[in-house]
């Protein structure tokens, strides 16, 4: 159980870190942190965010 939570937390933080690295190309710097913290929910509900998220992950 604890291992599963650790893996989920690591995946969440890795996704936020990867998004923050490329988010400045699509979002203002003051908006990037709140978006990075909410990325799992936004991926599910926003097609525009999903497109920009995928773009931000590319080098």
MARLO-837502 format. One line per field, with one value per atom (N, C-alpha, C, CB): residue in one letter; atom name; x, z, y. Coordinates in nm, 4 decimals, m for minus. Glycine has a CB too. Layout:
// residues N
residu <- [a / ...]
atome <- [CA / ...]
c1 <- [X / ...]
c3 <- [Z / ...]
c2 <- [Y / ...]
***
This chain:
// residues 59
residu <- [x / x / x / x / x / x / x / x / x / x / x / x / x / x / x / x / x / x / x / x / x / x / x / x / x / x / x / x / x / x / x / x / x / x / x / x / x / x / x / x / x / x / x / x / x / x / x / x / x / x / x / x / x / x / x / x / x / x / x / x / x / x / x / x / x / x / x / x / x / x / x / x / x / x / x / x / x / x / x / x / x / x / x / x / x / x / x / x / x / x / x / x / x / x / x / x / x / x / x / x / x / x / x / x / x / x / x / x / x / x / x / x / x / x / x / x / x / x / x / x / x / x / x / x / x / x / x / x / x / x / x / x / x / x / x / x / x / x / x / x / x / x / x / x / x / x / x / x / x / x / x / x / x / x / x / x / x / x / x / x / x / x / x / x / x / x / x / x / x / x / x / x / x / x / x / x / x / x / x / x / x / x / x / x / x / x / x / x / x / x / x / x / x / x / x / x / x / x / x / x / x / x / x / x / x / x / x / x / x / x / x / x / x / x / x / x / x / x / x / x / x / x / x / x / x / x / x / x / x / x / x / x / x / x / x / x]
atome <- [N / CA / C / CB / N / CA / C / CB / N / CA / C / CB / N / CA / C / CB / N / CA / C / CB / N / CA / C / CB / N / CA / C / CB / N / CA / C / CB / N / CA / C / CB / N / CA / C / CB / N / CA / C / CB / N / CA / C / CB / N / CA / C / CB / N / CA / C / CB / N / CA / C / CB / N / CA / C / CB / N / CA / C / CB / N / CA / C / CB / N / CA / C / CB / N / CA / C / CB / N / CA / C / CB / N / CA / C / CB / N / CA / C / CB / N / CA / C / CB / N / CA / C / CB / N / CA / C / CB / N / CA / C / CB / N / CA / C / CB / N / CA / C / CB / N / CA / C / CB / N / CA / C / CB / N / CA / C / CB / N / CA / C / CB / N / CA / C / CB / N / CA / C / CB / N / CA / C / CB / N / CA / C / CB / N / CA / C / CB / N / CA / C / CB / N / CA / C / CB / N / CA / C / CB / N / CA / C / CB / N / CA / C / CB / N / CA / C / CB / N / CA / C / CB / N / CA / C / CB / N / CA / C / CB / N / CA / C / CB / N / CA / C / CB / N / CA / C / CB / N / CA / C / CB / N / CA / C / CB / N / CA / C / CB / N / CA / C / CB / N / CA / C / CB / N / CA / C / CB / N / CA / C / CB / N / CA / C / CB / N / CA / C / CB]
c1 <- [0.0838 / 0.0000 / 0.0873 / m0.0948 / 0.1845 / 0.2700 / 0.3546 / 0.3592 / 0.3956 / 0.4747 / 0.3924 / 0.5258 / 0.2655 / 0.1773 / 0.1621 / 0.0396 / 0.1426 / 0.1307 / 0.2597 / 0.0945 / 0.3712 / 0.4997 / 0.5185 / 0.6128 / 0.4789 / 0.4893 / 0.3961 / 0.4565 / 0.2750 / 0.1803 / 0.2298 / 0.0430 / 0.2824 / 0.3364 / 0.4561 / 0.3765 / 0.5421 / 0.6585 / 0.6145 / 0.7512 / 0.5147 / 0.4625 / 0.4002 / 0.3606 / 0.3272 / 0.2655 / 0.3722 / 0.1753 / 0.4719 / 0.5790 / 0.6628 / 0.6690 / 0.6874 / 0.7631 / 0.6863 / 0.7922 / 0.5565 / 0.4741 / 0.4732 / 0.3316 / 0.4631 / 0.4639 / 0.5990 / 0.4316 / 0.7069 / 0.8412 / 0.8622 / 0.9489 / 0.8234 / 0.8397 / 0.7562 / 0.8009 / 0.6343 / 0.5484 / 0.6087 / 0.4082 / 0.6606 / 0.7184 / 0.8371 / 0.7615 / 0.9134 / 1.0288 / 0.9893 / 1.1054 / 0.8741 / 0.8342 / 0.7154 / 0.8047 / 0.6572 / 0.5352 / 0.5561 / 0.4770 / 0.6773 / 0.6992 / 0.6807 / 0.8385 / 0.6777 / 0.6514 / 0.5037 / 0.6996 / 0.4155 / 0.2716 / 0.1954 / 0.2148 / 0.2519 / 0.1829 / 0.2758 / 0.1328 / 0.2168 / 0.2968 / 0.3586 / 0.2100 / 0.4732 / 0.5461 / 0.4664 / 0.6789 / 0.3839 / 0.3063 / 0.1889 / 0.2542 / 0.1520 / 0.0422 / 0.0923 / m0.0386 / 0.2206 / 0.2732 / 0.2650 / 0.4171 / 0.2959 / 0.2943 / 0.1542 / 0.3492 / 0.0504 / m0.0834 / m0.1270 / m0.1862 / m0.0918 / m0.1270 / m0.0501 / m0.0997 / 0.0758 / 0.1557 / 0.1015 / 0.3021 / 0.0486 / m0.0068 / m0.1396 / m0.0252 / m0.2132 / m0.3450 / m0.3432 / m0.4446 / m0.2256 / m0.2187 / m0.2999 / m0.0790 / m0.3123 / m0.3908 / m0.5385 / m0.3809 / m0.5954 / m0.7363 / m0.7539 / m0.7886 / m0.6643 / m0.6756 / m0.6577 / m0.5741 / m0.5741 / m0.5589 / m0.6904 / m0.4494 / m0.7674 / m0.8944 / m1.0038 / m0.9410 / m1.0046 / m1.1204 / m1.0952 / m1.1674 / m0.9713 / m0.9452 / m0.8646 / m0.8712 / m0.9271 / m0.8527 / m0.7403 / m0.9478 / m0.7614 / m0.6559 / m0.5356 / m0.7097 / m0.5613 / m0.4507 / m0.3788 / m0.5021 / m0.4543 / m0.3952 / m0.2991 / m0.5058 / m0.3401 / m0.2541 / m0.1282 / m0.3307 / m0.1432 / m0.0277 / 0.0605 / m0.0734 / 0.0024 / 0.0811 / 0.1726 / m0.0122 / 0.1155 / 0.1965 / 0.3057 / 0.1079 / 0.2765 / 0.3782 / 0.4872 / 0.3141 / 0.4488 / 0.5459 / 0.6412 / 0.4728 / 0.5956 / 0.6812 / 0.7854 / 0.5978 / 0.7607 / 0.8582 / 0.9719 / 0.7915 / 1.0941 / 1.2098 / 1.2099 / 1.3363]
c3 <- [0.0000 / 0.0000 / 0.0000 / 0.1223 / 0.0904 / 0.0973 / m0.0280 / 0.2195 / m0.0859 / m0.2086 / m0.3236 / m0.2439 / m0.3314 / m0.4354 / m0.4227 / m0.4280 / m0.3018 / m0.2803 / m0.3174 / m0.1344 / m0.2868 / m0.3212 / m0.4727 / m0.2578 / m0.5421 / m0.6889 / m0.7501 / m0.7444 / m0.7008 / m0.7516 / m0.7262 / m0.6870 / m0.6087 / m0.5766 / m0.6652 / m0.4286 / m0.6869 / m0.7731 / m0.9163 / m0.7707 / m0.9661 / m1.1005 / m1.1109 / m1.1390 / m1.0095 / m1.0071 / m1.0084 / m0.8832 / m0.9238 / m0.9175 / m1.0445 / m0.7980 / m1.1028 / m1.2286 / m1.3404 / m1.2683 / m1.3492 / m1.4499 / m1.4297 / m1.4463 / m1.3050 / m1.2761 / m1.3119 / m1.1274 / m1.2789 / m1.3101 / m1.4610 / m1.2477 / m1.5344 / m1.6803 / m1.7422 / m1.7409 / m1.6907 / m1.7433 / m1.7160 / m1.6822 / m1.5957 / m1.5602 / m1.6485 / m1.4137 / m1.6905 / m1.7755 / m1.9095 / m1.7978 / m1.9660 / m2.0969 / m2.0963 / m2.1839 / m1.9799 / m1.9731 / m2.0090 / m1.8361 / m1.9944 / m2.0215 / m2.1694 / m1.9764 / m2.2553 / m2.3975 / m2.4246 / m2.4816 / m2.3355 / m2.3592 / m2.2564 / m2.3628 / m2.1379 / m2.0302 / m1.9672 / m1.9239 / m1.9063 / m1.8319 / m1.7118 / m1.7866 / m1.6682 / m1.5607 / m1.4302 / m1.5362 / m1.4021 / m1.2773 / m1.2836 / m1.2456 / m1.4016 / m1.4163 / m1.4230 / m1.5412 / m1.4447 / m1.4663 / m1.3405 / m1.5137 / m1.2249 / m1.1025 / m1.0682 / m0.9854 / m1.0660 / m1.0377 / m1.1408 / m1.0328 / m1.2667 / m1.3688 / m1.3486 / m1.5082 / m1.3091 / m1.2854 / m1.1673 / m1.2606 / m1.0677 / m0.9518 / m0.9844 / m0.8356 / m1.0804 / m1.1147 / m1.2433 / m1.1283 / m1.2932 / m1.4244 / m1.4398 / m1.4555 / m1.3406 / m1.3662 / m1.3956 / m1.2460 / m1.3211 / m1.3416 / m1.4750 / m1.2261 / m1.5038 / m1.6284 / m1.7506 / m1.6312 / m1.7413 / m1.8532 / m1.8839 / m1.8222 / m1.7807 / m1.8001 / m1.8576 / m1.6694 / m1.8230 / m1.8568 / m1.9652 / m1.7350 / m1.9997 / m2.0930 / m2.2143 / m2.0219 / m2.3305 / m2.4513 / m2.4850 / m2.5689 / m2.4602 / m2.4867 / m2.3961 / m2.4677 / m2.2687 / m2.1760 / m2.2142 / m2.0311 / m2.2541 / m2.2943 / m2.4119 / m2.3321 / m2.5093 / m2.6247 / m2.5817 / m2.7306 / m2.4997 / m2.4539 / m2.3601 / m2.3846 / m2.2812 / m2.1918 / m2.2739 / m2.1008 / m2.3777 / m2.4630 / m2.5342 / m2.5661 / m2.5757 / m2.6386 / m2.5396 / m2.6969 / m2.4160 / m2.3141 / m2.2779 / m2.1879 / m2.2912 / m2.2581 / m2.3649 / m2.2367 / m2.4849 / m2.5929 / m2.5780 / m2.7329 / m2.6121 / m2.5977 / m2.6951 / m2.6147]
c2 <- [m0.1202 / 0.0000 / 0.1253 / 0.0006 / 0.1313 / 0.2489 / 0.2635 / 0.2419 / 0.1519 / 0.1552 / 0.2119 / 0.0145 / 0.1742 / 0.2262 / 0.3778 / 0.1581 / 0.4263 / 0.5708 / 0.6429 / 0.6003 / 0.5840 / 0.6427 / 0.6499 / 0.5624 / 0.5444 / 0.5425 / 0.6458 / 0.4021 / 0.6562 / 0.7558 / 0.8979 / 0.7363 / 0.9231 / 1.0550 / 1.0874 / 1.0622 / 0.9906 / 1.0121 / 1.0425 / 0.8887 / 0.9722 / 0.9987 / 1.1358 / 0.8940 / 1.1762 / 1.3088 / 1.4184 / 1.3238 / 1.4033 / 1.5037 / 1.5064 / 1.4770 / 1.3906 / 1.3851 / 1.4558 / 1.2380 / 1.4323 / 1.5002 / 1.6505 / 1.4473 / 1.6951 / 1.8390 / 1.9000 / 1.8650 / 1.8308 / 1.8815 / 1.8913 / 1.7909 / 1.7879 / 1.7893 / 1.8996 / 1.6534 / 1.9194 / 2.0247 / 2.1621 / 2.0151 / 2.1827 / 2.3133 / 2.3486 / 2.3141 / 2.2485 / 2.2738 / 2.3343 / 2.1457 / 2.2951 / 2.3440 / 2.4369 / 2.2307 / 2.4628 / 2.5423 / 2.6884 / 2.5330 / 2.7394 / 2.8811 / 2.9140 / 2.9220 / 2.8140 / 2.8393 / 2.8643 / 2.7219 / 2.8211 / 2.8292 / 2.9116 / 2.6926 / 2.9271 / 2.9965 / 3.0998 / 2.8965 / 3.2025 / 3.3002 / 3.2300 / 3.4228 / 3.2799 / 3.2118 / 3.2064 / 3.2815 / 3.3070 / 3.3046 / 3.2067 / 3.4444 / 3.1603 / 3.0646 / 2.9203 / 3.0968 / 2.9014 / 2.7668 / 2.6801 / 2.7747 / 2.7340 / 2.6525 / 2.6018 / 2.7334 / 2.6864 / 2.6311 / 2.5271 / 2.7436 / 2.5487 / 2.4508 / 2.3207 / 2.5071 / 2.3316 / 2.2114 / 2.1319 / 2.2486 / 2.1983 / 2.1279 / 2.0607 / 2.2246 / 2.1152 / 2.0617 / 1.9794 / 2.1749 / 1.9413 / 1.8781 / 1.7504 / 1.8487 / 1.6620 / 1.5396 / 1.5692 / 1.4455 / 1.6625 / 1.6968 / 1.7681 / 1.7850 / 1.8614 / 1.9360 / 1.8471 / 2.0476 / 1.7440 / 1.6504 / 1.5792 / 1.5471 / 1.5527 / 1.4822 / 1.5711 / 1.4243 / 1.6999 / 1.7835 / 1.8874 / 1.8529 / 1.9164 / 2.0260 / 1.9795 / 2.1387 / 1.9765 / 1.9389 / 2.0370 / 1.9291 / 2.1655 / 2.2643 / 2.2418 / 2.4069 / 2.2168 / 2.1897 / 2.0611 / 2.1805 / 1.9601 / 1.8323 / 1.8522 / 1.7310 / 1.9326 / 1.9604 / 2.0354 / 2.0420 / 2.1388 / 2.2158 / 2.1349 / 2.3429 / 2.0482 / 1.9622 / 1.8714 / 1.8772 / 1.8114 / 1.7238 / 1.8027 / 1.6521 / 1.9230 / 2.0076 / 2.0460 / 2.1335 / 2.0732 / 2.1147 / 2.0000 / 2.1641 / 1.8765 / 1.7634 / 1.7362 / 1.6404 / 1.7849 / 1.7634 / 1.8626 / 1.7777 / 1.8192 / 1.9093 / 2.0246 / 1.8324]
***
